[in-house]
Amino acid sequence: MGDLAILVEQISACTLCEMHLPHGARPVIQCNKSARILIAGQAPGRKVHESGVPFDDASGDRLREWMGISKEVFYDANKVAILPMGFCYPGSHKGKGKSGDLPPRPECAAKWRAELLASLNQIELILVIGQYAQAYHLNNKQTVTACVKDWALYWPQQLPLPHPSPRNNSWLARNPWFEEDLVPRLKQRVATILAI
């Protein structure tokens, strides 16, 4: 784990795009060489920025429910790696006519992602959450909805997911097939990989 530990230390100290971050740099990741599942998300939200714990919010509760695992398993870096596309909270759209957070800063993926992914060679499943992660990992140019509907193209090594945020409750209501058909497959795959 030596090289990965050094890499994680470097990332934890990274201030590459701090000048663009209204709340300062605080990289939030979780990884270990032995991890079998990778969660490729967007970027930490405000609450995660404050706690320093990935998915320490309502999105995390829903994601753990979709995966069928406890917090204890989810936060075991030997089992689950969590690498958002942007490691720091990018700020929000306040006052710009939009809601929600800004997109992940692009500097993180350009500088760190390839080396991190190369170090995680035990990964059996990548959960690819949201448009930025889907563009990077799946080379997807479609909408998130179209990408998630095409999930079978990537299965069983990768699975595109909508963001588990409460902001997506209306998406889940419009697409009941997701929780009825896809979530049970996800739970089974996670259970098989982690042998729970």
Secondary structure in CASP SS format (residue, H / E / C, confidence):
PFRMAT SS
TARGET T0000
AUTHOR 0000-0000-0000
METHOD secondary structure of the structure
MODEL  1
M C 1.00
G H 1.00
D H 1.00
L H 1.00
A H 1.00
I H 1.00
L H 1.00
V H 1.00
E H 1.00
Q H 1.00
I H 1.00
S H 1.00
A C 1.00
C C 1.00
T C 1.00
L C 1.00
C C 1.00
E H 1.00
M H 1.00
H H 1.00
L C 1.00
P C 1.00
H C 1.00
G C 1.00
A C 1.00
R C 1.00
P C 1.00
V C 1.00
I C 1.00
Q E 1.00
C C 1.00
N C 1.00
K C 1.00
S C 1.00
A C 1.00
R C 1.00
I E 1.00
L E 1.00
I E 1.00
A E 1.00
G C 1.00
Q C 1.00
A C 1.00
P C 1.00
G C 1.00
R H 1.00
K H 1.00
V H 1.00
H H 1.00
E H 1.00
S H 1.00
G C 1.00
V C 1.00
P C 1.00
F C 1.00
D C 1.00
D C 1.00
A H 1.00
S H 1.00
G H 1.00
D H 1.00
R H 1.00
L H 1.00
R H 1.00
E H 1.00
W H 1.00
M H 1.00
G C 1.00
I C 1.00
S C 1.00
K H 1.00
E H 1.00
V H 1.00
F H 1.00
Y C 1.00
D C 1.00
A C 1.00
N C 1.00
K C 1.00
V E 1.00
A E 1.00
I E 1.00
L C 1.00
P C 1.00
M C 1.00
G C 1.00
F C 1.00
C C 1.00
Y C 1.00
P C 1.00
G C 1.00
S E 1.00
H C 1.00
K C 1.00
G C 1.00
K C 1.00
G C 1.00
K C 1.00
S C 1.00
G C 1.00
D E 1.00
L C 1.00
P C 1.00
P C 1.00
R C 1.00
P C 1.00
E H 1.00
C H 1.00
A H 1.00
A H 1.00
K H 1.00
W H 1.00
R H 1.00
A H 1.00
E H 1.00
L H 1.00
L H 1.00
A H 1.00
S H 1.00
L C 1.00
N C 1.00
Q C 1.00
I C 1.00
E C 1.00
L E 1.00
I E 1.00
L E 1.00
V E 1.00
I E 1.00
G H 1.00
Q H 1.00
Y H 1.00
A H 1.00
Q H 1.00
A H 1.00
Y H 1.00
H H 1.00
L H 1.00
N C 1.00
N C 1.00
K C 1.00
Q C 1.00
T C 1.00
V H 1.00
T H 1.00
A H 1.00
C H 1.00
V H 1.00
K H 1.00
D C 1.00
W H 1.00
A H 1.00
L H 1.00
Y C 1.00
W C 1.00
P C 1.00
Q C 1.00
Q E 1.00
L E 1.00
P E 1.00
L E 1.00
P C 1.00
H C 1.00
P C 1.00
S C 1.00
P H 1.00
R H 1.00
N H 1.00
N H 1.00
S H 1.00
W H 1.00
L H 1.00
A H 1.00
R H 1.00
N C 1.00
P H 1.00
W H 1.00
F H 1.00
E H 1.00
E H 1.00
D H 1.00
L H 1.00
V H 1.00
P H 1.00
R H 1.00
L H 1.00
K H 1.00
Q H 1.00
R H 1.00
V H 1.00
A H 1.00
T H 1.00
I H 1.00
L H 1.00
A C 1.00
I C 1.00
END
